[in-house]
């Protein structure tokens, strides 16, 4: 049977960073894999950013969003059927940070999917620097996605501030997640043995094997929100062309402007003056700008209480693409 692993995590937690390392591991072992990006939005920047992984043994597919939940589930099922016909051995699925776990389990138990696929591991990525209090919607997503995970992966441990040790961060994150689980009446409690804190860039084969065997839980909890309720936490800015020397500065100005909202992350791709593309991945702690082969002029801003108009002001002040639009 085909193994399907699911990487969950709220917006900006670092799922794609881990996915790259996890996918490279299976590619290096000669396994025929597929990366399945599942997003409710019409544009998925992560798909573009993963194109360098595409090869004879790595397929990249996307479930486009829009429409009602039943339509989205049918598209998910169709992609799984297509990947089975391509002979893949493992599917690594990265959903949007806004995801309904029921869709995953329900689809995997439908015929004929249930004859072809088996769930391997559900791994929940959690930012070590997660704020103590999130909005009710983000707290729900954090808890509902972690509830089913076989293992928690702590990200961004190298960005801890205020002299906090990794051990202290683990305890703080565990306390946060367990409180959030209580809010949705989930009886599960996480402890230190459920948390992985290794450096993703230097994982051994044994560590990858252990993570791939983490399994999953199908824990009951109270469903407080639907994906449609939370879609406003993401805005798309299309046809963006900024001066290369100003890209990082503009990203930080948006991140630190309270009028723009509480922003977790800005990601996307921007055209280079030399005909190529840049990949942008920015948080308050770090901004990364790197050349990539392919791209599309789009930025995605992720956060709470976002003001599209305020972000517009920052971008349009220096944008040179006349077709600029935000949604």
N, C-alpha and C positions, 0 to 999 in steps of 0.2 A: 504493500500500500504506500501511497504518497504521504509523507509526513508534512504537516503544516504547523509552523511555529508562528506565534502572534507576539508582536512587540507593542505594548501599550504604554501610555504615558500622556499626561496632560500637555497642553500647548507649550512648546519650547523646552521640554524636559531633556531632550538630547537623543531621541529615538534614532534619528537618521545617522548620527555619529556612530552609535553602537551597531546599527544595521550594516554599515559599510565593513566593519571589522568582522562581523559574524558571517556576512556573505563571502568575504575574501577567504575565510577559513574553509568553507565548503567548496568554493571554486578550486582552491589549492589541493584539495583532496580528490578532485576529479569528479565530484558529484554534480549531476545536472540539476540546477536549481532555478527557481523563479522568484523574483522579488515582486510582490503584489502591493501596490500603493492604493489605499482605499481612502478616498477623500470626498466630502460632500461639496467641495468647491468645484468650479469649472476649470480651474487652473491648478496644477500640482507642480510646484517648483521642485519638490524633492525628486520627481521622476526625471526632470532634466539634469539634476545634480548627480544622479546615479548612472548616467549614460556611460561613464567610463568603465563601469563594471560589466557592461554588456559584452558577451563573448559567446563562443559556441556552446558553452555549458552554463550560461546565465541569461535567462529571459527577464525582461522587465515589462510589467503590465500594470494597468491602472483601471480602477473602477471609477468612472466619472460620476459626479454628484448630480444634484438637481432632481426634481420630481419627488414623488412620494416615497416613503420608506419601502413599500412593496416593490416599486420599480428599482430602487437601489439594491434590494436583496436579489432580485432577478439578475441584475448585472453582475453581482458577486458570483452567483451560481454559474452564470454563463462563462465568466473568466476561469473558474475552477474546471469546468468541462473542457475549455480550450487548452488549458495547461496540461490536463491529463492526456489529451490527444497528442501533445507535443513530447510526451515521454519524460516529463520532469520527475525527479525523485524527491525533491523537497521544495516547499513553498515557504518563503519568509514574508509574512504579511505585516505591513506597517500602516495602521489606520491613522486617520486624522486624530488630533488630540481630542476631538469631539466625536465620540464613538459609542454606539449602543452594543454592549456585550451580547445581548440576546440575539442580535443579528448573526454574530459569529457562530454561536452554538446552534441556533435553529437551522442555519444553512448547512452546517456540517452534518446534521442529522437527517437531511432530506435525501430522498432517492433521486438519482443514483450516486450522489456525492458520498453518502455514507459507505458505499462499497469500494470507493477509490481512495478516500482520505482518512487519515488518523491524526488526531491532535497530538503534537509532540510536546512542546512547552509553551506556556504563556509567561513572558518576561515583562515586568512592569518597570519602566525607567522613571526614576524619581530624582529631581534636581536636589543635590545636597544643600543648596542654598535656598530652598523653597521658603517663602514667607510664612510666618506663623499663622496668619489669617488670610484666607482667600475669599472670594465671593462665594455665595451659597452654591452657585452653579459649578464653579471650579472645585469646591470641596466635594461635591457629589461625584464629579468625574474622577477625581483622585481616588476616592474610595471605591467606586464601582469598578474601575479598571484594576485596581490593586487586589480587590476581593478575590478575583479568579486566578491570580498569578501564582505560579510555582516558585518564583523567586523575584525579589526586588533588586534592581541594579541601581546603585547610587552613582549619579553623574556629577561632574564638576567639583569633585572633592579638592582639586588643586586651586579652586577659586574661593575657598573659605576665607572669611574675614574675621576681624575681632579676636584673633588668636585662638579660635575654636579648633580643637583637634578633630581628626576623622572619627574617633570614638564618640566624642561629644555630639558630632553631627549625626551619627547613626542613631543615638538615643533620642535626639530632638526630632528627627524625621519619623522614627517609629512612633513616638508619642503623638505626632500630628496625624499620621495615617490611622492609628488605632482610634483616635478621637473621631476622625471622619467616618470610620467604619461604624462606630457607635451611632452616629447621626443617621445612618441609613439602616439601622437595626440589623447589621450583619454581625454574627456571633464570632467571626474569625478575629484572631489577635496575632499580630506579627511580632517576632522576637529577633534577636541578633542572628540566629542561625538561618533566617530567611533572607538576609541581606548580603549581597555581593558587592565588595568595594575594590576589586582589582582594577589595575590600569588596563583599559580596553586595548590600547595600542601594543601591549606586550603580553597578551594572554597566551598560555601554552595550549597545546592540543588537549591535554588533560582537563584544563579549565573550560575550554570550549565544549568538550564532551560532557562535562558535568552540567554546564548550563543547558545544553541541549536535552538533558535528561531530567530537568527540573520539574516537568509535569505541569499540572494545572489543577485548579479547584473550580467547581461550579457552585459557588456559595449563593444562597438566597439573600436578597436585600430588598429594601423598599425603593422602588423606582420613582425618583422625585422629579426628574426632568427628562425631556426627549432631546434628541439632537437638534431638532428645529428650534427649541427654546434657546439654544446656546450659540447659534450660528453668528450672531452679531459680534462675537469675540474675534473675528477675522475680517480684515479688509484687504482688497486687492487694488494695486495701483499699476496700471498698464501703460505701456509706451513711455517708460522712464529712461531718460538719457541725462546723466549728470557728469560734470567735469571730474575726471578720474582722480585728481588730487583732492577733491572735496567729498568723495563718496563716504569715507569713514566718518568724517566730521559731521556731515549732514545726518548720518544715521544716529550718531551720538546726540546731536541736538534734538532729534525727534524723541529718542528714548528718555531724555532728561527734561522734556517740556511737559509739565503737568497738564497743560491744556490738551495735549494729545491723548491723555488717558494713562492708565497703568500698563505700560507696554512690557511684555516679556521678551519679545524677540522680533527682529526684522530680518527676513531672508528673501533671497531672490537672485536674479541675474541681470546684469546691466551691460550694455554694449561698450566695447573698448574703441578708442579713437583709431586703433590700428586694425580694425576689422574683426577682432575676436570678441571674447566675452569675459566678464568677471562674475564670480560667484560671491555673493555677500551673505554673511551670517553674523548678525550683531546682537549682542545683549549688553546690559549695562556694564558687565564685568569685562567683556572682550569683544572686539570687532575683527572679523577675519574677512579678507578680500583676496581672492585667488583667481588666476586665469583658468578658464575651462574652454573646452573645444566648442561646445554648443550652448545655446541659451535662448532666452526670450526676454524682451524688455519688460519685466514685471517684478514688483516688490510685494511681499505679503507682510502685513503688520499684525502681530498677534498680541492680544492682551485683554484687559478688562476696561469697560467704560470708554471704549475708543471713540475719539472724535475724528472722523474722516476729514472734516473740513480743516481741522488744525494741522493734520499731517499734510493735507493738500498745500497749505501755505508754505510749509518748509520745502516741499518738492517743486512746486511750480516756480518758486523764486529763482531756481537755477536749472530747471529742466529745459532741454532744447528740442524735445520731440513734440511737434505741434499736435500730434494725435493723442496726447495724454488724456487719460480718463481714470477715474477711481470708482470703485463699486463696493 
